[in-house]
Amino acid sequence: MKIICIGRNYAEHAAELNNAIPKQPLIFMKPSTALLKDGKAFYYPEFSQDIHYELELVVKICRTGKSVAPKFAHKYYEEVGLGIDLTARDLQGKCKENGHPWEIAKAFDHSAIVGRFLPKAEAQEAEGHYCFELQQNGQSVQQGDSRNMITDIDNLIAYVSKFFSLQKGDLIFTGTPAGVGPIAQGQEYKGFLKGQELLSCEIR
């Protein structure tokens, strides 16, 4: 399976990091070794001193597809969940300065924390959008609403599938809203979608 991530898909998040809003979805990938699930703890690695959390709505692909038209994209996912895209911000900054790829800052082991998934009909608000929240030690630190995405889910699936064949089990991290910040040992993070806790992770 592939972990496909979308960068800068919320205008306020791009602004908080002083990044320009991309004209097309900004895509990067994480390997399967980045996955951390089942409520397992994340162990802070030695290679970074500034790792940030980024809560995202995650789409689980349910069928194989290539060059999917936007009007058919809804057929390619039946479940949604939450994930935390961990970013080694200090390494990312150095990569940007040198014009290098971001992989060491974004795709390291266990940098994609994923919780359980819900059928999309169960996870949606009445108007068809998704509202989600991240809590750090019981305090809310991030709130997101899929209506604020620059590129919505169906158009993300269509765009991604132009370049990468989608396969059952692939995950698409759809971008993070504003409110990202550093993690620290001893913290506990919980993610909520439509008020239901889907994700939990302790930092050690």
N, C-alpha and C positions, 0 to 999 in steps of 0.2 A: 504494500500500500504506500501511497504518497501522502505527504503532508504539504499542502499547497497553501501558502500564506499571502495575504493581501496587505500591503503597506499603505498608510496614509489614506484610508478610506472614510475618515471623518475629518471634516475641515478643522474643527476645534483642536483635535489632536495634532494635526500637522502644524497648526499655529503655535501650540505650546512647545514644540520642539524646533520652532523657527525653520520649518521645512516648507518648500513650495508644494502646492497641490498638483499632483501629476495629471496630465491630460488623459492618460489611459491608466487602467489599474496597474499598480506596481506589484509585481509578482516575485516572490522568492520561495525557496523550497526548504523543507527540513526532512532528514532521513527518518526511517522508521525507528532508529535508535534514539531519536529525540523524544519519543513518546513516553510519558509517565502517567499511569492511570491507576485505577483501583484504590485511590486514596493514599498512595505511597508517599513517603516524605521525599522532599528534595534536599540533597546535600550540597551546600554551597561549595563550588569548586575553587581551587587555589589560583586559577589563571585570571580571575577578575575580582575587583573590589567594588563594583558598581553595577549589579544586576537589577534590572527593573521588571516589574510585573506589567502585563498588558492583557486585560481580560477581553475575550472576543467571543462572538457568536460563531459556533462551528457547525458546518453542514456535513453530513455523512452521505456520500454518494452511494446510490443503491443499484446502479446499472451501468453497463459499459456504454460509452458514447464518444463521438468525435465530431467537432464542428456543430455543436448543438445550437439550434435556433432558439432565441430567447423565449418564444412562445411555447416551446416544448421543455424548457429547462426545469419547470416545476415537477416534471415526471422523473427527474434524476436524483431526487432526494425525498425521503419520507420522514427523516428524523433530524432534529437539531439538538445541539447541546452547547456546552461552554468549554472554553479552553483558555489557558494562560500561556501567552507567548512570552517566554522569558528572554530578555535581551541584555547582553553584557554591554552596557552603554559605553564604558571606557574603551573596550575593544572596537566597538562600532565607530566611535569617534576617530580612532587612529586609522581604521580602514578607510573612512571617508576622506580623511586628510591626504592619504596616499593614493586615492583612486582605486583601492582594492575592493574585491567582493566582500560581502558581509558574513560569509558562512561561519567563521569562528565566533562571531558575536551573536548569531541567531540560531545556528543549527547544531549546537553542542548537545551532548547527551542529556536527556531528560529536560530539554528546554521547551517541550510542548506538553504541558499538563492538561489532561483531558478528563472530564467527569462523565457521568452517565448521560444518555440521550433520551429525548422524549419524542413521541409522534408529533409532527409539526402542528397538527390540528389542536393538540393538547397544549402546546407551548405558545400558541399565538394569542394575542389580545383580540378583542372583539373586532377590531378594524383590520386584522390580518398582519399586524406588525409584531415585533418581539421586543420585550423590555427585560433588561438584565442588570445585575449588580454584583460588585465584588466587595466583600468585607474583609478587613484586616484586623484580626483580634477583636472581632465583634463590631468594629466601626466601619461604616460605609466609606469606601475610598474611590469607587468608580461606579457610574451609572451609564447605561447605554440604551439607545432606542434605535432599532433598525431603520426607522424612517429617516434618520439623519445620515445614513450611508450616502456617500457620493455616488457609488455604483451599487445598485441593489443586488440581491442574491441571484435572481434569474439572469441578469446581465453579466454578473461575475462568472457564473457557470458557462454561459455562452462564450465569453471572452477567453477564459482559461482553456476551454476545450478546442479552441483554434490551434493551440500550440502543444497541448498535452492530451493524449487520450485519457479519458476518465475511466476508472475501473471501480468495481464494487468494493467498498471499504475505504476508498480515498477520503481524506478529510480536507475541507477547505476552511481555513481560519479567515474570517471575512473582514478583519480590521478592528482596531481598538478605538474606543472613544477617548476623549480627554480624561485626565486624571491619573496617568501612569506615575509610578514612583518606585523608589528602591525597596528591595526586600532585605531582610536581616534574619539572622539565626534566632530562633525562638518565636518567630511570628507564625500565625496560622491564617490561612486564606480560605474563604468559603465563597462559592459562586452561586448565584440565584437567578433562575429564569422563570418569569411569571410567578415569582414568590416561592418557587420550589428550589430547595438546595440540591444542586446537581454535582457540585465539585467541592472537594476539601483537600487541602495540602498543608503540611507543616514544613517549615524551613529549619533545617538542622545544620 
